[in-house]
Amino acid sequence: MRSYTHIVGSILFTLVILYILNIPATAFYIFLAGAAAVIPDLIDYIFMEKHKRETHNIWIFLVLVGLCIVNHVFIVIAAAYFSHLVLDLLTYHGVRLLYPVKKTKFVCMREKNRIKTGTNKEK
């Protein structure tokens, strides 16, 4: 998915999580959610030089969830990361959720319903 899709999805999902947890949705949290939404892709481009989705796995998410007990900031980052994974699960490429243990790509829908990046369906 494109970065703008991840940013919007992350902000919406984070607002829902903050509402459920009764945490005030400050401008900082909203900005952080939008910024954190593209971190997995940025890490891929910086360290792998292309978008291989090797940082799109459940292990990083579990570490972020564990850090949630430290500060509310990690709740926002974990929510943004989770929304990134879910949105990428809806695409043709899918996500290797168990990487590096297992290289199987996971997807959420049948092939005809999956979203192609950059199309009107994504918007």
N, C-alpha and C positions, 0 to 999 in steps of 0.2 A: 504494500500500500504506500501511497504517497505520504510525505511528512504532514501535510495539512490534515489528512484524514486521521492520522495517529494523534495529532494535537487535539483536534475537536473531540475525538472518541475518548481520549484520556481525560480531558477536562470534564466531560459529561459523566464518565464513570467515577471519577474522583469526587465530584460533587455529590453523587448518590452515596458513596461510601462515607463521606464526611457527614452527610445528613443522618445516615443510619447510626453512626457512632456518636452522634450529637457533638461534633466538633465544629466550631464556627468556620465557615468557608471564607477565609481572608483572601485579599488580593494576592498575597505572597503564595498561598497554597495553590491558587488557580494558576498563577504564573509558573510555579514549580511543576505542576502537573503537565502543563503544556511543554515545558522544557524537557522534562524527564521522559516524555513520550517518544522522543527520537533518539534517546541515548543508546538503545541496543543497535540501531542502524549506524550511528556514529562510531561506536566501538568496532563494529565490523569493518567499516571503511578505513579506520585508522590502523588497526592491527592486522587485518586480513587483506586489505587493499581492494576488496570488493564485497558485495552484499551476499555472503554465504549463509547468513542466519545462524552462525555457530554460537552466538550469544543469546539466541532466542530459545532458552531452555528452562525447564522447571527448577533446576538447581539454583540458578541465580534468584529466581522468584522466592524460593524457600529461604534463602539467606536474607533477602529483603524483608520477608514476613518475620523472621526471627529478630531482625533489627527494629521492628515496629514497637517493641517494648521499651526501646531506648528513647524514642522521640516521635512526635506526630509527623515530623518531616518524612520519616521512613514509611509511614502509612501512605502518604501521598505518592512517594516514589514507587512503592510496591503496587499501588492501585494503577498508576500510569504504566508500569511495566506489564502488569497483568492485562490491561486493556490492549497493549501492543501485541501481546501473544494471541489474544482472542481475535483481534482484527486480522492478524496474519494467518490464523487458522481458517479464515473464510476465503482465502485466495487460492489460486491454482497451485502455487508453490508449497503452501503449507508450512509447517514448522517442525523441526526435529526437537521435540520436547524433552527427550531423554538423552540428547547428545551430551557427552561423548560416549556414554554407556551403550547406547543403541542409536544407529543412524537412520532409523525409520522416520519418514516424514508423516506427520499427522495432519489431517484436514477435517473440517466439520461437516461439509455438505457433499452431495453428489456433484460430479464434475459439471453438469449443465447449470447448476445453481451457484457455483463458485464465482468469486469476483475477480475480474481481470484488472490489474493495476492501471490506473489512468483513464478508465472508461467512465461513462456516465453512471454506470451501476455503482461504482465506487463513490461517486459524489453524492 
